[in-house]
Amino acid sequence: MRGRGLPAGLAILVFTALAIASPAPQAPSLDEIANAAVTDIGDTGTIQLRNGAFEGAPYVDGGAARPIVSLWRELSVHGDLDSAAGEERAVLLSSTTGGSGERIYLAVFDRAADGQIRNIATLPVGDRVKLRAFALDSATLVLDLIEPAPGEAACCGTRLVRRSYRVEHSGLLLVDDEIQGQLSLSTISGHEWILLERNGETLADGLRAPTIRISEAKASGFSGCNEFHVRLEEVAPGEIRIDTATMVSTRMACAESAMALESSFLAELSAVDRYTFLRGHLALGWQRGENRGLLLFRK
């Protein structure tokens, strides 16, 4: 028996509705969020980002302390976080008052039907915590962090924690807070790390970035022109000693700029005495006399 089709008028209405149906909203871009309003940032309440930053008035007339908020442009995840139509983007922001303290916030943004960017939830993650990784697992936001354990200085925590968040009707909700151990060389082993910055400066164009891989109390990699190998020792969680007597390297010759980079990199690597993470990047701190610096690597 043949089924009946839709009446002509109803069919036209159905096809017209399908044709003009709006696609699900896309997640806001980082550039859009960099110029959006953000709510629930400490005592400052709602702030307006401009090019990813906000700087408020001094707390005291003529004083140096003031609220400063920065968007971490290099870290974000996006997807369907609330089971509603469209995607959202989750980002991290840091808030300081000009001193050494830094409070980290997790914020989620979506796009309204009229195209406006909305901050639908913001939640503090921690004070002076350091981020190892930021990921989206289904609709769960997962942050791997380093924080101070009881008795540790606020600046130099070594406890590994994983915090998981979900977007609920009431906002962001912490759904799991798991202690995963203590920072050690095993935390940074087994990956090739690529140099991003030397002492706050990016590499000059055209230079191949040095790398380092740590495994079983040894480090190896590319130093700018040659390959190197060296032994190291874990003095304490977050502290290491490079055994410079064991440093060996191949002996290729390269362009002057590459050789200069290699010489500086190996000199600083030899003076490394501590390690941690900053915004998802491996940070190796070095010190020689009164001179100090930081080598920053990405995976």
N, C-alpha and C positions, 0 to 999 in steps of 0.2 A: 504494500500500500504506500503510495507516494505521500510524503509530508507536504504540508502547505507552507509556502514562503511567507515572509513578512508582507503586510500590506505596503503598497508603494510609498505612501506618505510616511509611515513609521520607519521604513528602511532608509529613506532620505535623511530623516532626523538622526538615526543611529550613525550612519556614515558621516554626516556633518559633525556630530559630536566627536567622533573618533578623529576626524581630521583636524579639529581645532583644539583637541585636548593638549594641555600644556605638559611638556616633559617634566620629570621630577627635578627639583632644584639641584644644581651641582654644588659641591662643597666650595666655600669661599676660598679664594687664592690667598697666599701669604701676603701678597701686595695689598689686597683688600683689607685683610686683618690688620696690617701694619698701619692703617689709617681708620681703625674702628674704635668704638667706645668699649671699655672693659669695666665690668662691675666687680665689686667685692675684693678690691686690692687693699688689704689692710685697713688702716684708718683713713685712707684717702678716698674710699668709696668708689664712685664711678670716675674713670679718667678717660681722656681722649688721646689715643696714640697718634703721633705724627711721624711718618716714616719709621715706624717701629719703636718709637721712644716717647716717653713722657717725663717732664721735669717740672715739679711743682714749686710753689713759693717756699722760701726758707721758713722753718718752724718758728724761728725768732728773727725779728728784723735785724738785718745785717749779719746773721749767722750763716755758717757754711752748710749745716745739715738741712736737707730738704728731701722730699720723696722723689725717687728716680726709678722709673720702670722701663724695662727693655724686653722686647720680643726676641726670642731665640729663633731666628729665621731658618737656621740650619736643621731644625728638628720639628717635624709635625707628622701627623697621621690623619688619614681621612677615610670615611666609609659611613655606612648606615649605623649610627650609634644609638638611635632612639626608636627604631622599628617603624618610624613614620616615613612618608614618602620623601625621597631626597637624601643627600649625604651631608654630613657635618665634618668639620675639621677640628682636631684637637691640637693645641700648641702649648708651649711652656713660656713663661715670663719670669723675669727676676725683678725683685724689688729691693732697693737699698736706700739708705739715708745719707750716702756719701762716706760711710765708714767701712769697716771690714765685713760686717754682717751682710748676708744675702738671703732673702727669703724667696723660695721658688713656688710658683703657682701653676696649676693646670687649668686651662680654659678651653671651652668648646664653643664654636661658632657655627651658625647656619645661615641660610639665605632665605629671607621672607619671600612671599609671593610677589611683592612689588620690587624685589631685587635688593632690598636693603640687607646689610650684614648685621646679624644680631649675635651678641654674646649671651648664650642661653644658660651658661653655668661657669662658675669659677670657684676653685677650691685650693687652699694652701696645701703644698706637698711637704714642706719642711724648711727649717732654718739652717743654712750652711750645709745642706745635703749636696752631694755631688752625683750627677747623673751618669750612669754607665750605658743605659740603653732605654729606648722608648719605642713601644710596639703596640700594634692593634691585633688582638686575638679574638676573632669573631667580633662581638660588640664590646669587648672588654679592653680598656686601656691599661697597659702594663708598663710600669716604670721600675727599672733596676737601679738601685741607689746605693750610695755609701753614706753612712751617717755616723755621728759620734756614739760610741757605746758608753754606758755609765763609767765615769772616771776619765774619759778621754777629753782632750781639749776640743772646743767647738770647731776650731779650724781644721783639725786633722783626724777626722773620724776614720775608722777602718771596718766598721760593721756593715756587712752586705745585707740589704733588705730588698724585697720585691713587694711593691704596692700595686694593687689592682683596683680599678675604678669602673663604674658603669654610669651611664646617663639615665636617671630616673625622672619621674614627673616633678619631684622636688628639687632636682638639680643633679650635681655629681655626688655619687655615693662611693665611699671606700668599702670595697667588698672583701678584700683580703690584705693582710699585712704580715708577710712571712720573713722571718730572719733566716738568712741563707748561709751564715758563716762569717768568716773574716777575710779581709783583703789579703791576698798572697800572690806570689809569682804565678801560681796556677791560674789565677783570675785573668792574667794578661798573656798567658802562654797559648801557643797553638795557632796564632794568627799572624799574618803579615801586616804590620802597621806602616803606613805611608806618611812621611813627614808633611805636615800642613804649614807649620809656622816655627820659626826659630826666634825665641825671645820677643814674641809679639809681631814679628814681621813675616809676611809670606815670601815664598821663593821668587826670584826673578824669572821672568818669562824665558822659556827656552831651556831651562835646567831640568834635568830628570831628578825627581825627588828621591832622597835617601829613604831607605826602609830599614825595619828591624823586626826580627822574629825571635822570640824567647822560648826556650825549651830546655828543661832539665839543667838549670843553672848555667846555661850558655845563651849567648846572644849572637846572632849573625844577621847579615843583610847587605845592602848596597849603600855605599857611603858617598855617592856622588860621581864616582868614576870607577872605583874598585869594589870588590867584595871583601867583607871583614868577618872575623870571628873573634869572640872574646868570652872569657868566663866571668861569672858574676856570683855574688853571694847575697842571700836575703838576710839582712841584719835583724830586722823586725818587720811586722806588717807595715807595708808602705815605705820601708827603708831598704836600700840595697847598696852594695859596694861593687864597683867595677874593678876587676883584677887586671890592671893595665899591663902587667908583665906578661899576660897571656894573649895580648892583642896581636893578631896576625892579619895581613891583608895582601891581596894580589898587587901587582906592580905595573898596571897599565898606565899609560900617559893619556891625558885628555886635554880638552880645551882649557885655557887658563881659568875661565869662570867656573868650570866644573871642579878643577883642582882646588880652587879657593874655597868653594863650598865644602868639598870633602875635608880639607884641613880644619876648617872651623867646626864642622859637624863632629868629627872624630875627637877633637879637643874637648868639646862640650860633653859628648857622650862619655868620655873617660872620667869626667868630673860628676856624673850623675850620682845622686845619693838618695833620691826619693822618687816615688811614683804614686799616681792617683788617677782620677778621671775628671775631666772638665767638659760639660755639655756633650757627653757621649764620646769624647776623644781621650786617648791615652796621653797623660801628661807626665813627662820625665823632667824632674827638677835637678839642676846642677849648681854646684858652688865651687869656686876656686878663689880662696882668699876672701876678699870683700865683694867679688863679682858673683852675681847670681843670675840665673836665667831659666828658661822653660822651653823644652822641645815638645811640640804638640803633634800627635799623630792621629790619623783616621785609619779605619779598616780598609 
